[in-house]
């Protein structure tokens, strides 16, 4: 039986393992952390519970696919609660937009800002539906590691205005400034700059209408637990607290497994890496095997990072929905500072997750487990500073801004427990290059063929996750698992006798 080792138990790694197990492969997943889920973590501070990473569930059909492979259904495994509204957007001038993912209710919201935009909104949704059906429904499931394939779809990408930015594309349909923000901010959810991300990424409002926006009861942990259950039922092995120290490469230059930090050796026919691609290439692979990819990584644009404050608060706030976004006063300037500035921000934007609005197990009655996310520049910016003093000052700035600028009355007085996560933790704990929260920025020339390929170019080494095709976000990494597993299936049949008994030479580089 063909043996596969998956490095990293994030959503991408677990999904790839489930697909490969269902196809008959022998799969072992190794994870450096003491829990599965990768960046989809969880935290308890006394009676307050938090998701610590992703919080938004869209395209649940991708989880349903994995359940079917294991002979079950998503409905039998996890309770998904539809969110109404899907999210709320608060503007710095006091206005508010509730996004429902429903044509009529969203049209009513739009009309409050610009009655003439209702018609153009319908045209926008029709166009993004077409983009979704071509760019996401079709192209996202294909491997893009062959230039001829990319050249065949290039005319279609041009017709879809992939060369425009999301903000340019949205501005064709909406003139009113608030509406331009409402329909262009979504690339931030996957580490993209709306001023630069390809218009392909304008599909999110349609995607949210297509299947809805949900919260998994119990939080994202319930979806992590789902994938680990599927893996176990299919006969896979999951090793937690198991860092990879070295990659095994044989005399012919083929990956043949991994050496663990405790000295154990896992020999395999192929290795699927769900860890940070840049760190994998730089730390674990010899330069002469990855010259082109190493050069690409050196010159790549990286996503922004995030500052996260997990706040147990002894009160509720009426302005909050389950998901709430607070826009800066100068949206365009804030994006320029975030992605291209020296590392400081003159204004803050916020994403707030208030799960106790939907699931009372997250906080005591009348309290809130408030997840506060502020997009911040990554560590590669010259003025990026997260020293102890800088962390304390930034935390105070976050709390003060929410309390005195955005109306979260007595927030600091009501704070019962807190923890924080900065770009330093993204770098140190998640081993993310520059502490980037979403790997590589999804520009046109860092997408599809121009993104690190699912098939690495080094025989026997494959990638899944945010850094490869089709990109970041839970739907993106689940689709990357589908792409990568299909490549493996086409190149090494599951029932073939394992060739992983070849004695390899050891390449000693780093740890992952």
C-alpha positions as semicolon CSV with decimal commas, in nm:
position;residue;x (nm);y (nm);z (nm)
1;X;0,000;0,000;0,000
2;X;0,129;0,348;-0,088
3;X;0,241;0,536;0,224
4;X;0,182;0,910;0,272
5;X;0,301;1,135;0,554
6;X;0,112;1,461;0,603
7;X;0,304;1,731;0,791
8;X;0,058;1,957;0,974
9;X;-0,293;1,890;1,106
10;X;-0,458;2,211;0,994
11;X;-0,778;2,199;0,791
12;X;-0,578;2,147;0,471
13;X;-0,368;1,863;0,609
14;X;-0,660;1,685;0,775
15;X;-0,877;1,719;0,464
16;X;-0,598;1,584;0,241
17;X;-0,552;1,292;0,480
18;X;-0,924;1,210;0,475
19;X;-0,933;1,216;0,094
20;X;-0,623;1,000;0,062
21;X;-0,743;0,750;0,324
22;X;-1,077;0,721;0,147
23;X;-0,887;0,644;-0,175
24;X;-0,699;0,360;-0,005
25;X;-0,366;0,513;0,096
26;X;-0,183;0,447;0,422
27;X;-0,170;0,792;0,586
28;X;0,003;0,928;0,896
29;X;-0,044;1,292;1,000
30;X;0,223;1,454;1,219
31;X;0,157;1,781;1,402
32;X;0,406;1,988;1,602
33;X;0,138;2,137;1,829
34;X;-0,028;1,938;2,106
35;X;-0,367;1,966;1,934
36;X;-0,501;1,931;1,578
37;X;-0,646;2,224;1,383
38;X;-0,338;2,431;1,302
39;X;-0,445;2,795;1,317
40;X;-0,798;2,690;1,408
41;X;-0,728;2,685;1,780
42;X;-0,930;2,743;2,094
43;X;-0,878;2,901;2,433
44;X;-1,047;2,903;2,774
45;X;-1,003;3,187;3,023
46;X;-1,204;3,081;3,325
47;X;-1,570;3,075;3,215
48;X;-1,491;3,241;2,879
49;X;-1,429;3,032;2,567
50;X;-1,279;3,152;2,240
51;X;-1,199;3,039;1,891
52;X;-0,848;3,175;1,840
53;X;-0,822;3,160;1,460
54;X;-1,082;3,133;1,183
55;X;-1,442;3,188;1,290
56;X;-1,642;3,212;0,966
57;X;-1,802;2,903;0,809
58;X;-1,895;2,933;0,442
59;X;-1,935;2,667;0,171
60;X;-2,025;2,390;0,417
61;X;-2,065;2,161;0,115
62;X;-1,687;2,117;0,122
63;X;-1,714;1,959;0,468
64;X;-2,008;1,755;0,341
65;X;-1,785;1,609;0,067
66;X;-1,539;1,488;0,330
67;X;-1,816;1,340;0,543
68;X;-1,951;1,143;0,246
69;X;-1,605;0,997;0,185
70;X;-1,618;0,854;0,538
71;X;-1,975;0,726;0,507
72;X;-2,149;0,991;0,713
73;X;-2,318;1,330;0,670
74;X;-2,232;1,673;0,800
75;X;-2,577;1,704;0,956
76;X;-2,516;1,390;1,162
77;X;-2,179;1,517;1,287
78;X;-2,196;1,894;1,349
79;X;-2,471;2,147;1,412
80;X;-2,433;2,447;1,182
81;X;-2,633;2,753;1,284
82;X;-2,719;3,003;1,007
83;X;-2,634;3,359;1,106
84;X;-2,889;3,641;1,059
85;X;-2,743;3,883;0,975
86;X;-2,436;3,714;0,834
87;X;-2,236;4,010;0,964
88;X;-2,273;4,373;1,061
89;X;-2,056;4,657;0,934
90;X;-2,014;4,966;1,150
91;X;-1,871;5,279;0,989
92;X;-1,668;5,542;1,169
93;X;-1,930;5,806;1,084
94;X;-2,193;5,617;1,287
95;X;-2,372;5,444;0,999
96;X;-2,442;5,071;0,995
97;X;-2,494;4,806;0,726
98;X;-2,631;4,460;0,804
99;X;-2,539;4,202;0,541
100;X;-2,791;3,918;0,521
101;X;-2,689;3,720;0,214
102;X;-3,050;3,756;0,101
103;X;-3,133;3,949;-0,216
104;X;-3,432;4,141;-0,084
105;X;-3,299;4,227;0,260
106;X;-2,962;4,329;0,121
107;X;-3,137;4,546;-0,138
108;X;-3,321;4,723;0,146
109;X;-2,991;4,791;0,322
110;X;-2,832;4,919;0,000
111;X;-3,127;5,150;-0,068
112;X;-3,067;5,327;0,264
113;X;-2,729;5,438;0,131
114;X;-2,807;5,482;-0,239
115;X;-3,147;5,390;-0,389
116;X;-3,001;5,394;-0,740
117;X;-2,753;5,120;-0,644
118;X;-3,018;4,849;-0,600
119;X;-3,021;4,777;-0,973
120;X;-2,644;4,777;-1,002
121;X;-2,627;4,544;-0,702
122;X;-2,831;4,287;-0,891
123;X;-2,598;4,326;-1,189
124;X;-2,299;4,287;-0,955
125;X;-2,437;3,962;-0,812
126;X;-2,509;3,827;-1,161
127;X;-2,154;3,901;-1,271
128;X;-1,995;3,757;-0,959
129;X;-2,209;3,447;-1,001
130;X;-2,048;3,396;-1,341
131;X;-1,702;3,456;-1,195
132;X;-1,775;3,207;-0,917
133;X;-1,893;2,938;-1,158
134;X;-1,583;2,975;-1,375
135;X;-1,308;3,084;-1,137
136;X;-1,405;2,907;-0,815
137;X;-1,638;2,627;-0,912
138;X;-1,408;2,511;-1,193
139;X;-1,057;2,656;-1,183
140;X;-1,012;2,625;-0,806
141;X;-1,036;2,247;-0,833
142;X;-0,765;2,219;-1,099
143;X;-0,392;2,205;-1,039
144;X;-0,224;2,507;-1,197
145;X;0,133;2,381;-1,229
146;X;0,145;2,354;-1,606
147;X;0,186;2,666;-1,821
148;X;-0,022;2,531;-2,115
149;X;-0,325;2,490;-1,886
150;X;-0,287;2,843;-1,758
151;X;-0,257;2,979;-2,113
152;X;-0,578;2,798;-2,209
153;X;-0,776;2,969;-1,933
154;X;-0,604;3,309;-1,966
155;X;-0,860;3,450;-2,214
156;X;-1,138;3,357;-1,973
157;X;-0,955;3,528;-1,685
158;X;-0,924;3,844;-1,895
159;X;-1,298;3,832;-1,974
160;X;-1,362;3,800;-1,601
161;X;-1,153;4,117;-1,543
162;X;-0,905;3,928;-1,328
163;X;-0,650;4,199;-1,409
164;X;-0,856;4,457;-1,216
165;X;-0,845;4,490;-0,839
166;X;-1,148;4,403;-0,630
167;X;-1,187;4,769;-0,539
168;X;-1,176;4,876;-0,906
169;X;-1,424;4,606;-0,999
170;X;-1,667;4,693;-0,719
171;X;-1,640;5,063;-0,803
172;X;-1,783;4,987;-1,148
173;X;-2,110;4,898;-0,976
174;X;-2,120;5,124;-0,670
175;X;-2,043;5,494;-0,646
176;X;-2,146;5,543;-0,284
177;X;-1,832;5,517;-0,061
178;X;-1,990;5,302;0,212
179;X;-2,114;5,049;-0,043
180;X;-1,772;5,032;-0,203
181;X;-1,636;4,929;0,136
182;X;-1,918;4,678;0,197
183;X;-1,854;4,489;-0,125
184;X;-1,476;4,516;-0,149
185;X;-1,336;4,435;0,197
186;X;-1,365;4,054;0,169
187;X;-1,008;3,987;0,042
188;X;-0,892;4,090;0,390
189;X;-1,042;3,761;0,516
190;X;-0,775;3,575;0,315
191;X;-0,489;3,821;0,357
192;X;-0,553;4,027;0,046
193;X;-0,547;4,400;-0,020
194;X;-0,876;4,505;-0,186
195;X;-0,677;4,769;-0,376
196;X;-0,458;4,497;-0,530
197;X;-0,632;4,158;-0,500
198;X;-0,760;4,026;-0,832
199;X;-1,127;4,090;-0,911
200;X;-1,166;3,712;-0,903
201;X;-1,188;3,752;-0,526
202;X;-1,501;3,968;-0,557
203;X;-1,703;3,645;-0,556
204;X;-1,739;3,630;-0,176
205;X;-2,079;3,808;-0,153
206;X;-2,218;3,561;-0,407
207;X;-2,052;3,269;-0,229
208;X;-2,215;3,378;0,097
209;X;-2,554;3,395;-0,074
210;X;-2,504;3,056;-0,236
211;X;-2,472;2,845;0,078
212;X;-2,500;3,093;0,364
213;X;-2,280;3,196;0,656
214;X;-2,280;2,968;0,961
215;X;-2,148;2,919;1,309
216;X;-2,060;2,565;1,416
217;X;-2,206;2,500;1,761
218;X;-1,912;2,463;1,996
219;X;-1,697;2,676;1,769
220;X;-1,440;2,586;1,507
221;X;-1,314;2,314;1,738
222;X;-1,621;2,110;1,644
223;X;-1,510;2,112;1,279
224;X;-1,153;2,023;1,374
225;X;-1,290;1,736;1,584
226;X;-1,505;1,631;1,288
227;X;-1,204;1,594;1,058
228;X;-1,003;1,405;1,321
229;X;-1,297;1,167;1,368
230;X;-1,317;1,107;0,994
231;X;-0,943;1,043;0,981
232;X;-0,963;0,791;1,265
233;X;-1,265;0,611;1,119
234;X;-1,084;0,569;0,789
235;X;-0,782;0,416;0,962
236;X;-0,544;0,711;0,963
237;X;-0,287;0,786;1,232
238;X;-0,249;1,127;1,399
239;X;0,068;1,206;1,595
240;X;0,042;1,524;1,805
241;X;0,330;1,708;1,968
242;X;0,550;1,567;1,693
243;X;0,768;1,825;1,517
244;X;0,947;1,736;1,195
245;X;1,322;1,786;1,225
246;X;1,440;1,678;0,880
247;X;1,316;1,573;0,539
248;X;1,440;1,249;0,388
249;X;1,567;1,278;0,030
250;X;1,709;0,979;-0,156
251;X;2,005;0,973;-0,392
252;X;1,778;1,047;-0,687
253;X;1,646;1,364;-0,525
254;X;1,306;1,225;-0,427
255;X;1,139;1,291;-0,092
256;X;1,114;0,963;0,098
257;X;0,976;1,065;0,437
258;X;1,061;1,266;0,747
259;X;1,280;1,252;1,056
260;X;1,098;1,357;1,372
261;X;1,245;1,569;1,650
262;X;1,254;1,266;1,880
263;X;1,468;1,077;1,629
264;X;1,199;0,851;1,490
265;X;1,191;0,804;1,115
266;X;0,877;0,787;0,901
267;X;0,952;0,652;0,555
268;X;0,692;0,732;0,289
269;X;0,628;0,732;-0,084
270;X;0,524;1,098;-0,062
271;X;0,505;1,381;0,189
272;X;0,222;1,637;0,192
273;X;0,319;1,958;0,373
274;X;0,045;2,164;0,537
275;X;0,297;2,385;0,717
276;X;0,402;2,733;0,605
277;X;0,547;2,688;0,256
278;X;0,808;2,962;0,282
279;X;0,943;2,822;0,608
280;X;0,940;2,468;0,468
281;X;1,148;2,571;0,168
282;X;1,391;2,790;0,361
283;X;1,437;2,569;0,668
284;X;1,390;2,211;0,552
285;X;1,499;2,189;0,188
286;X;1,851;2,222;0,048
287;X;1,895;2,528;-0,177
288;X;2,001;2,329;-0,481
289;X;1,670;2,142;-0,494
290;X;1,440;2,445;-0,481
291;X;1,625;2,727;-0,655
292;X;1,325;2,868;-0,843
293;X;1,079;2,841;-0,556
294;X;1,332;2,985;-0,311
295;X;1,379;3,285;-0,540
296;X;1,001;3,329;-0,570
297;X;0,962;3,321;-0,192
298;X;1,236;3,580;-0,146
299;X;1,056;3,829;-0,371
300;X;0,695;3,740;-0,279
301;X;0,443;3,976;-0,125
302;X;0,323;3,844;0,209
303;X;-0,019;3,894;0,364
304;X;-0,071;4,128;0,653
305;X;-0,059;3,988;1,004
306;X;-0,312;4,028;1,286
307;X;-0,324;4,145;1,643
308;X;-0,579;3,941;1,839
309;X;-0,719;4,025;2,182
310;X;-0,939;3,764;2,351
311;X;-1,146;3,955;2,606
312;X;-1,385;3,811;2,862
313;X;-1,626;4,098;2,926
314;X;-1,886;4,121;3,203
315;X;-2,152;4,278;2,983
316;X;-2,312;4,268;2,638
317;X;-2,310;4,533;2,364
318;X;-2,621;4,594;2,157
319;X;-2,421;4,715;1,856
320;X;-2,267;4,371;1,809
321;X;-2,388;4,097;1,578
322;X;-2,224;3,756;1,582
323;X;-1,969;3,894;1,331
324;X;-1,906;4,270;1,334
325;X;-1,664;4,470;1,121
326;X;-1,566;4,826;1,211
327;X;-1,439;5,022;0,913
328;X;-1,180;5,300;0,939
329;X;-1,271;5,655;0,843
330;X;-1,021;5,657;0,554
331;X;-1,052;5,306;0,410
332;X;-0,811;5,349;0,119
333;X;-0,540;5,514;0,327
334;X;-0,567;5,248;0,594
335;X;-0,517;4,974;0,333
336;X;-0,214;5,151;0,192
337;X;-0,057;5,177;0,537
338;X;-0,143;4,817;0,620
339;X;0,012;4,660;0,310
340;X;0,270;4,910;0,186
341;X;0,354;5,136;0,481
342;X;0,657;5,118;0,708
343;X;0,474;4,924;0,980
344;X;0,263;5,178;1,169
345;X;-0,108;5,257;1,141
346;X;-0,268;5,599;1,180
347;X;-0,612;5,437;1,214
348;X;-0,737;5,094;1,320
349;X;-0,993;4,864;1,161
350;X;-1,159;4,585;1,361
351;X;-1,323;4,248;1,318
352;X;-1,518;4,139;1,628
353;X;-1,648;3,789;1,695
354;X;-1,913;3,758;1,965
355;X;-2,000;3,385;1,976
356;X;-2,213;3,404;2,292
357;X;-2,469;3,587;2,076
358;X;-2,535;3,245;1,920
359;X;-2,393;2,981;2,158
360;X;-2,444;3,047;2,529
361;X;-2,169;2,801;2,625
362;X;-1,903;3,058;2,530
363;X;-1,966;3,299;2,821
364;X;-2,173;3,332;3,141
365;X;-2,520;3,488;3,107
366;X;-2,495;3,859;3,032
367;X;-2,124;3,830;2,951
368;X;-1,937;3,811;2,623
369;X;-1,628;3,630;2,499
370;X;-1,512;3,903;2,267
371;X;-1,259;3,813;1,998
372;X;-1,102;4,137;1,875
373;X;-0,893;4,122;1,557
374;X;-0,699;4,419;1,421
375;X;-0,519;4,378;1,086
376;X;-0,157;4,491;1,127
377;X;0,152;4,492;0,903
378;X;0,367;4,181;0,902
379;X;0,708;4,164;1,067
380;X;0,893;4,241;0,745
381;X;0,804;4,610;0,770
382;X;1,090;4,824;0,902
383;X;0,894;4,990;1,184
384;X;0,708;4,678;1,297
385;X;0,761;4,659;1,674
386;X;0,609;4,409;1,916
387;X;0,832;4,451;2,218
388;X;0,664;4,415;2,557
389;X;0,616;4,791;2,583
390;X;0,482;4,810;2,228
391;X;0,236;4,525;2,291
392;X;0,103;4,695;2,602
393;X;0,067;5,027;2,422
394;X;-0,114;4,865;2,130
395;X;-0,350;4,673;2,359
396;X;-0,436;4,997;2,536
397;X;-0,492;5,169;2,201
398;X;-0,728;4,892;2,090
399;X;-0,936;4,907;2,409
400;X;-0,943;5,286;2,420
401;X;-1,044;5,315;2,054
402;X;-1,329;5,068;2,097
403;X;-1,450;5,233;2,417
404;X;-1,421;5,602;2,332
405;X;-1,442;5,612;1,952
406;X;-1,678;5,325;1,872
407;X;-1,908;5,335;2,174
408;X;-1,816;5,021;2,369
409;X;-1,900;5,183;2,699
410;X;-1,700;5,077;3,007
411;X;-1,515;4,811;2,809
412;X;-1,197;4,835;3,013
413;X;-1,387;4,842;3,342
414;X;-1,583;4,531;3,236
415;X;-1,278;4,333;3,129
416;X;-1,257;4,016;3,342
417;X;-0,994;3,813;3,158
418;X;-0,780;3,856;2,852
419;X;-0,507;3,703;2,636
420;X;-0,343;3,831;2,320
421;X;-0,171;3,710;2,006
422;X;0,061;3,921;1,792
423;X;0,267;3,875;1,474
424;X;0,543;3,745;1,701
425;X;0,326;3,445;1,794
426;X;0,234;3,383;1,429
427;X;0,607;3,366;1,361
428;X;0,719;3,173;1,670
429;X;0,434;2,927;1,723
430;X;0,287;2,883;1,375
431;X;0,627;2,922;1,205
432;X;0,476;3,172;0,960
433;X;0,725;3,372;0,754
434;X;0,726;3,736;0,875
435;X;0,435;3,646;1,103
436;X;0,203;3,674;0,801
437;X;-0,143;3,550;0,900
438;X;-0,244;3,420;0,554
439;X;0,084;3,324;0,382
440;X;0,119;3,503;0,048
441;X;-0,088;3,805;-0,051
442;X;-0,344;3,697;-0,317
443;X;-0,253;3,931;-0,602
444;X;-0,311;3,830;-0,965
445;X;0,054;3,735;-1,005
446;X;0,052;3,534;-0,682
447;X;-0,257;3,330;-0,772
448;X;-0,321;3,012;-0,973
449;X;-0,016;2,933;-1,191
450;X;0,185;3,210;-1,021
451;X;0,134;3,071;-0,669
452;X;0,348;2,788;-0,526
453;X;0,214;2,475;-0,690
454;X;0,039;2,191;-0,512
455;X;0,299;1,962;-0,672
456;X;0,622;2,112;-0,543
457;X;0,852;2,026;-0,831
458;X;1,058;1,806;-0,600
459;X;0,945;1,445;-0,660
460;X;0,737;1,312;-0,374
461;X;0,670;1,651;-0,212
462;X;0,327;1,815;-0,224
463;X;0,174;2,122;-0,062
464;X;-0,170;2,196;0,080
465;X;-0,300;2,496;0,271
466;X;-0,308;2,873;0,246
467;X;0,020;2,913;0,060
468;X;-0,067;2,702;-0,242
469;X;-0,349;2,698;-0,501
470;X;-0,625;2,813;-0,467
471;X;-0,536;3,012;-0,152
472;X;-0,621;3,099;0,207
473;X;-0,949;3,080;0,396
474;X;-1,121;2,758;0,497
475;X;-1,282;2,699;0,154
476;X;-0,947;2,765;-0,012
477;X;-0,748;2,522;0,201
478;X;-1,016;2,251;0,174
479;X;-1,005;2,287;-0,205
480;X;-0,626;2,274;-0,200
481;X;-0,660;1,935;-0,032
482;X;-0,885;1,819;-0,315
483;X;-0,636;1,940;-0,577
484;X;-0,333;1,785;-0,407
485;X;-0,497;1,451;-0,335
486;X;-0,610;1,426;-0,699
487;X;-0,250;1,482;-0,811
488;X;-0,123;1,206;-0,583
489;X;-0,395;0,971;-0,699
490;X;-0,301;1,032;-1,064
491;X;0,072;0,979;-1,001
492;X;0,092;0,691;-0,753
493;X;-0,197;0,447;-0,722
494;X;-0,298;0,368;-0,367
495;X;-0,285;-0,008;-0,415
496;X;0,068;-0,008;-0,556
497;X;0,334;-0,172;-0,337
498;X;0,517;0,090;-0,136
499;X;0,858;0,187;-0,270
500;X;0,943;0,371;0,049
501;X;1,198;0,112;0,157
502;X;1,477;0,284;-0,037
503;X;1,746;0,390;0,207
504;X;1,765;0,768;0,171
505;X;2,030;1,016;0,260
506;X;1,942;1,264;0,536
507;X;1,905;1,633;0,461
508;X;1,959;1,824;0,783
509;X;1,809;2,170;0,777
510;X;1,574;2,284;1,050
511;X;1,255;2,201;1,233
512;X;0,888;2,231;1,146
